[in-house]
Amino acid sequence: MTWSEMQPLLSQACSETFSMVLWSTLIAVVAGLPLGILLVLTDRGGLLQNVVANKVIGQIVNVARSMPFIILMVALMTFTRWVTGTTIGTTAAIVPLAIGGIPFFARLVETAVREVDRGLVEAVQAMGGNTWTIVRKVLVPEALPSLIASTTTTIIALIGYSAMAGTVGGGGLGDLAVRYGYQRFETELMWITVAVLAVVISLLQFAGDFAARALHRRGGRSGPAPRLRLLRAKEPDAADVGKVA
């Protein structure tokens, strides 16, 4: 197979992979972020402590995370057909990708949020902040560098899942590697596909690490809780004290 024949196939496969990963990542982040925060809030000593709810949610997340993706795709075929009307193609592959990504990202969010300094939470509580204020002003902003890193890890995992989805007709680079590289013995095309995946993953990892480091340097956890300064009463400076005297 010549390069002119490979190029349109690679372009279409890259487009399908991008579409699958983009939409499944958006769904995983939107659903996984509150789920991960809820796991922290409902844990022992949390702001919304509820041990029973925490155990139930945690067990559901653990079961979903432990299931191999290929089995998850098969198990969700009925649900996927109900949602998309088919079990084959890029659109159908988004459903199991998103459902597989939600618990994966939720656990990463839980780990990131647990790293936030407990003293910041207690300080905001002492100032009268409610749970929503603490989540919005402390937990998410302070955990943001780790959340960026967690999102990067999730995207890379979903790229791997999308390649696996290609083996059962999900489209994308995995489907291209199997149909042409393996079944038609186009070894050169298969290795080009592997190289494309390696380059894309390397670039994503570099971009995610750069963004996380940049956020950490700008504020994150490197400074003495700069966001809490907005909540403190302004202390009079020396000039003001002199005027009062």
Beta strands, then each sheet from edge to edge (+ up, - down):
end
